[in-house]
Amino acid sequence: RGVFVDTLSYGPQAVDALVRVLGIDALVLGSDRPYADPGAFRLGAAAHEAITRANPLRLLEGGRP
């Protein structure tokens, strides 16, 4: 709780492992541009919404559930 992992530079297998170990609520999609572009994680629409919108919003609001 209160820990977030930026997944932008990780590949699909690493993101899948993070979901299994930490859960979807700990993952966010930050920005490493111009170093790396966002990859396709193949986790589904709900997971994409969590990683790209809901979780970063919680992080910016101080990590509150």
N, C-alpha and C positions, 0 to 999 in steps of 0.2 A: 504494500500500500504506500502510495506517495512516490513510487519509483517509476520513471518512464524511460523507455529505450527508443532512440531514434533509429528507425529501420531503413533509411534511404540507401545506405551503402551496402546493405546485406542482400544476398540473393534469396530466391524463393525457399530453398531448403533451410537456410538460417532463420528466416522469418517463421517458417512452419515450426521449427524447434523452439523458438521464443514463445510462440503462441502456446505450445504444449507445456512449457516450463513455467512461464510467467502469466499466461492468460492474455487475452486480447486487450484488456483494459490497460495494460502497461505499455502498449506499443503506440508510437506516434510516427508520422512521416514528416521529418524536418526537411531541410534543404541543404545539400552539399554542392549546389550549382556554383560555379561551372564544372566542378570536379566530377559530379555524377548526376545522371538523370534518374528520376523515379523508375523503378522496374515494375514489372507485373508480378504480383504475388500469388494470384490465383486463389484467393481466400473467399471470394464471394462478395456480394453487394453489402451485406451487413458489416462484415469485417473491414471492407474498404471504407465505409462510412465512419466506423470507429477510429481507424488508424489516421484517416485524413481530416476528420472534422471533430468528432465528439471528444476523443482523447486529447488532441492538442488544445481544445477549448478548456477542458478540465485542468490541463497543465498550466495554461496561462491564467486561470482563475485561482491558482494556488493548490491544485491537486485535490480539491474537494470532490467527493463522490457525487 
